[in-house]
Amino acid sequence: MRDGARSFGVIVGALVASGILATVARSESCAVTIRLNDVVYASEEFGVALEPGDVLGEAEIPHCGTVGRCAPPEDTVSAFEIAEVPPEAAVLAPDYYGLFLANGTFPQLRDHPLHDALYGSPDRPSYRTGCGTVFRLEATVDQVSPLRVDVESSEVATDESDEGAGLEVDAGTRIEGFDRDGIATLEAGDEIVVRAQDCVGHGELAGPLAVSIEPAR
């Protein structure tokens, strides 16, 4: 890794830890991402220490959104594997932000390779508090981090903005028919059928809780 990338990662990490860059770095217009072997990964914070394994290669620090950038676009950072976790699911970049999850994968799901390490229980996280009746909606995935969809039809009214409607997933959510490299992975443009519930959860949820997500027929 270039010295510039290492220094940048140390500075940004310190600023994020202090809260100075937390809003800017994690805004929708400036996601903290890396690219390795054509897979894009987004930084996530779980407060869990993961030990890096073998080095996988040099990951690119890509441009941010059209309104600006968060990192030198030509720099790279060393990416490492995580024990018993395929790189198609997640990698570590200790000199940058740490844990990076492959876009469109969900560690909340029980069968995600990182679920046990991050949540410690097959029943966590669970947002199934004060849930209403299960309803069906058809939609197209607009973005995956966070998960937002363009609703085409729904049995109940859903809150939808210019960015689409939010969907939440938890340990009990089933995503079927979207296995990519053996991992449930959604991509922008996927047409889906969702069985969902409006739940109180534990605080404000991004939107209805998905009970199941399957391909539209």
N, C-alpha and C positions, 0 to 999 in steps of 0.2 A: 504494500500500500504506500502511496506517496506520502511524504511528510506533511504536505498540505492537507490531505484528507484526514490524517491522524490528528493534527492540530485542530482542524475544524470540528471533528467529532468531539474532542475533549472540551472545546469551548462551548459548543452547542449543548453537550450533555450537562455542563455546569449551569448554563443558563436555564435549561429546562428544569433541572433540579431546584433552582431558585424560584421557578415560576415565571421568570421574565419572558421566556419564549413559548410557554405552554400553549397560549392561545394561537399564536402565529403559526407555530410548527404543526399544529394538529388541526388547522382549519381546513375546510373542504377544498379551498383553492391552493393549498400548499401542503399536501400530504408528505409525510416522511417515508420515502420508499427507496428500495434498491431493486436492481434487476440482475438476475443470475440465470444464464442459460435460457433466456427468453421468458423466464417466470418473474413476475413482479411481486414483491413482498412489501407489506406495510408494517411499520413498527407498532408494537403493542406493549403495554406495561401491565404486568401481573404481580410484581413484587415477589417473584419466585426465582431463586438462583438456579440457573441451568448451566451445566458444565460443557464447554465446547469440546467437540471431538476433532476429527481430522479436518484440515482445511479443504474446502471445496473449490476455491478459486477466488478471483477478484470480481466482486460484484460492482456494477455501475451505479453511481449516484445520479439518477436522471434529473432532467428538468422538472420543475414544479409546474403549476398551472399557468395559464396565459397572463395572469396578473402579476407574476413575479417568479422568483425561484428561491429555494431554501438552501441550495448547496451548489458548489462548483459543478457544472454539468459534465465536465470531462474527468472528474476524479473517480477513483475506485476505492473500495474498502474490502478487506479480507472477510470472506464468509466461511463459516464453519458448520459442520454437521452437528446434530444433536443425537445422542445415543438413542437408538431404537426408533428414531423419527425420520422418515424419508424426507429428503430435501424438497420433494413436491409439496410437503405440508408446511415446513418451517425451517429456518436457518438462524444461526447466531452471527451477529457482527459486533463482537465485544468492544471494538474501538470506535463504534459509531453509536447506535441506540440500543444494542443488545438483541432482543428477540424480534424477529421478523416473521410474520405469517404470510403464507401464499394467499394472494387475493382470491376471494371467493370460497375459502375454506373457513370452517367454523369450529374452533376448539371447544365451544359449548356443548357440541354433540358428544354423546357417550363413546362413539366409535372413532373419534378423532385421535390420532396418535399421541397428542399432547394433553388430552383431557385429564387423565389421572394426575399428571404432574402439576397441572395448573389449578385444578379444582379439588383434588383430593377425595372426591366422593362421586359415585355414579349418579347421584341425585342432585348434584349441583352443576350449574346454577338452576334454580327453579323460580319461575315468575308466576306460578299457577295459584294466585291468591285472588279471590273475588272475581273469578272468571265467569263470563256469560256463556250463552249457547254457542256451540260450534257452528260456523257458517262457511260457505264456499265462495272463493273468489278466483277469477282468472286474471292473469297479469303477465307482463313482460318485465324481466329484470332490467332495471335502469342502471343501478350501481350496486356493488357488493360490499363496500366498506365505507359507511354502514350500508346495510341491506335496504334498498329502496326499489319500489316497483311502480310501473305504470299500470293502473287497474283498468281492465277492459270490461269486466262485469263482476258484480258482487251481490250477494243476497242481502247485505246490509250496507248502509251508507258508511263510507270510509273517508277519513281526513286525507285529502290529497292536495299538495301544493305544486308549484312549478317544478319542484325536484322530485315529484312523485309521492307515493305513500310509503311510510316506514313499516318494516316488519321486524319482529323480534324472534329470536330462537333461543331455546334453552336445552337442558339435558334431555328432556323428553321429546324434543322435535325429531321427526323422521324426515330425512331427505333421501328420496329414492329415485333411481333412474338418471342420476347425474354423477356417477362414479367416473372420475378421471384419475388415472394412475392409482386406482383403488381407494380414492378419498372423495367423499362427497364435496363437489366443487360447483358453484354456480358462476356463470359468466353473464356479463351484460348482453342482452338480446335473447337470453333463454326465455321460452314461453312456458309458464308454469300454472298449475292448478294448486291452490292452497286451501287447506282446511285450517281455520284460524278461530281464535277466541279473543275477545276484549277482556283483558285482565288488569287488575290493580297492580299486581306484581309487588316489588319491594321498592317503591319509588316510581318516578315517571318512566314509562316505557316508550320506546321509539315509535311504537304502533301496535297493532294486533299481534298476539303471540301465535306463531305458526305451529300447529299441531303436526301437520305433514305438508311436504312440498313434493310434487311429482310433475313430470312433463305433461304439458297440455296434449291432448289426443288430437 
